[in-house]
Amino acid sequence: MSAAEPGRTVALVGNPNTGKSTLFNALTGLRQRVGNYPGVTVARKSGQCDCGDGTKVELVDLPGLYSLSASSPDEQVVIDALSGHLADDRRPDAVVVVIDATNLLRNLFLASQLSELDLPVVLVLNQADVAAEQGVKIDADLLSRRLGGVPVVLTSAWKGEGIAAVRRAIGEALRTRVRMPAVEWPPLVEEALADVAAGVAADIGRAPGRADVERLLFDSTTSVGQRLGWDAPRREAVIRAARDKVRRAGYNPLAAEPLIHYERLRRLLEGVVQGGGNRTGGSAAVDRVLLHRVFGPIVFAGIMLGMFAAVFWLAKFPMEWISGGVDWLKSVVAPTLAGLPMVQSLVTDGMIGGVGAFLAFLPQILILFLFVGILEDSGYMARAAFIMDRLFSWCGLNGKSFVPLLSGFACAIPGLLSTRTIEDPKARLATAFAVPFMSCSARFPVYALMCAAFIGPLYGPGWESVVMVGMHCVGLLFAVPTAFVLTRFVLKVKP
């Protein structure tokens, strides 16, 4: 391959939180461009990557996803980009799959599915340093041999370790074009796939791609049939018959794909991964409490109550300083305007007093955002979403609805934007209707003023945080029944 071959594109994919974006930054440096994919609001981040031998390629950082079964608009964009179905955006020449080295089995599922797409692949086992600290030893060469020569690289992107090897592996993949080995399906499942392929070809006049066939058989929410223009009644009949064959093979048709892939991956990883048997570290012990059916919600309620109490306690002192500063400024400005009472009132009470009233509550808002940021960075938000899934399921929402609803406490707009990560269309729309009921930060100063003016003097400072939590819960009391009514009686969107 020439040293300056134009038009080469390499896609970077992986599960969320595998260090994919960190690796992207390490490979591209500051040579990045950010735009949108055609027709959607999903960001397209790309940059130039030097493969080490003078070859330069365009590296595209695709949104994180767990499988090729799209469960959100972001994931659908990734699948369309890899398949070459996006307008004005051609199919990549190779794919770099970023894998969490501490959890190979789960992360390799996506890489195994890429055999459907017939694309050259590079496997990057990131966070290898963390895996080593946990006593996990990975034989990357053995894994590469079992995958038929697919390049496998151990890295620690945040430390910059293994980056040069990744560059060389990308160049190697573009030269050798080694694919992930195809999955060996059980005979009846293979027959079912052949039946679907034949049905598509008979109706639309051309043979479908293997990836499209597998989506049609295994994915109940796929839009592949509509994209191919396959007649719906005929499609349903063919797929129903094919799924009956999968059942005769002993599999649930909608669970067969991951089960068969994981059976293959377990055999593949025998001898590749050693050590790190039982995860008994501090993180696992904490998770047993945070995710407990009884203690999890109690801890969550305690954290929320403690957060609001801390907001009042920590913000008390800067609020007093700001109020004192505003009063001092009023006392300085008022005498200079003594001859103009209307102007004096406008400046001191309107301008200084108005701005001062806002600034006095700014510490509470900033401290609240600080605590929310800490909860997100610590990983507790993901655990809270898991806990909330059980609490929200009865009203038609799910755990992913928790994040938009919580974001609504800061501002309804980002809360509404974040609903696009919810895979169920009905739950996504119901969550969007429920978000505006949350008490956003614009209402927070009003609540704080009422609590400080009435609750504290009458019942003591300890009750301020309790009432504050209660006032925020009122929004939930309206939001949850609204979601229940919408999902049960109003919305007709099929999941």
Buried (B, 14 or more C-beta within 10 A) or exposed (E): EEEEBEEBBBBBBBBBEBBBBBBBBBBBEEEBEEEEBEEBEBEBBBBBBBBBEEBBBBBBBBBBBBBBBBBBBBBBBBBBBBBEBBEEBEBBBBBBBBBBBBBBEBBBBBBBBBBBBEBBBBBBBBBBBBBBEBEBEBBBEBBBEBBEBBBBBBBBBBEEBBBEBBBBBBBBBBEEEBBBBEBEBBEBBBBBBEBBBBBBEEBBEEEBBBBBBBBBBBBEBBEBBEEBEBEEEBBEEBBEEBBEBBEEBEBEBBEBBBEBBBEBBEEBBEEBBEEBEEEEEEEEEBBEEBBEEEEBBEBBEEBBBEBBBBBBEBBBEBBEEBBEEBEEBBEEBBEEBEEEEEEBEEBBEEEBBEEBBEBBBBBBBEBBEBBBEEBBEEBBBBBBBBBBBEBBEEBBBBBBBBBBBBBBBBBBEEBBBBBBBBBBEBBBBBBBBBBBBBBBBEBBBEBBEBBBEEBBEEEEBEBBBBBBBEBBEEBBEEBBEBBBBBBEEEBEEEE
